[in-house]
Amino acid sequence: MAFGAKKYGVYNWLDGMEWSRLVGAVMRHVLAWHGGEDLDPETGASHLAHARCCLAMLMGYQELSIGEDDRYGTVNHQKLLARAPAQPQPDPSTPLDAPPQT
């Protein structure tokens, strides 16, 4: 955590952030490890240690109601969607390999 404290500031994680940012970091680190890369090139630390740290922060956020719970399907996510500009949504019944409709 010393690297993060130097890069982002000591205890800055207690200010909160979008939960999806941490989920994304967890996924990137686990996928990098799964792909055969044991150590994060930026820090030299274990990808699994980074993932564990992100999960610990996420658990703290959930327990203390810190940050922005932007998980898909939550009430808060619906509020975030209401604030976002309207985006066309794909038809879920359309196969992923279907050509785009114009």
Secondary structure, 3 states (H helix, E strand, C coil): CHHHHHHHCCCHHHHCCEHHHHHHHHHHHHHHHHCCCCECCCCCCEHHHHHHHHHHHHHHHHHHCCCECCCCCCHHHHHHHHHCCCCCCCCCCCCCCCCCCC
